[in-house]
């Protein structure tokens, strides 16, 4: 898994070095809609990576790229606002460390009906250790238990 996230980080560095040659608006659109979360989302949904050591490095690289593109040093509060969705006044650049638990839990929840069909009758699905960790992290961020029956006690 380290190679996977390290590959994403190095890809972001290479792409970012090219983005600074574009106009600020074009670079921001490409970063937001192609290079940041959309590129990571598949892997964030497939395996829980919320506590992986490379995700904060990817987040720092995104922050550096945003600072270069906007030609503004983003302080802590400014970075927090920039990572909000556009409808809440942000730029829509989402933090991978913040999205990781939700992405994994959404994938687990989305596959729940299919897993019930595949498992023999009477056998209940047990949430795995990654799911328990993702759920605990998500609840720590202020999330509520979904009504689909996904819980750590199952």
HELIX and SHEET records of a PDB file:
HELIX    1   1 UNK A    2  UNK A   19  1                                  18    
HELIX    2   2 UNK A   24  UNK A   30  1                                   7    
HELIX    3   3 UNK A   31  UNK A   35  3                                   5    
HELIX    4   4 UNK A   37  UNK A   46  1                                  10    
HELIX    5   5 UNK A   55  UNK A   70  1                                  16    
HELIX    6   6 UNK A   76  UNK A   82  1                                   7    
HELIX    7   7 UNK A   86  UNK A   88  5                                   3    
HELIX    8   8 UNK A   96  UNK A  110  1                                  15    
HELIX    9   9 UNK A  112  UNK A  118  1                                   7    
HELIX   10  10 UNK A  129  UNK A  140  1                                  12    
END                                                                             
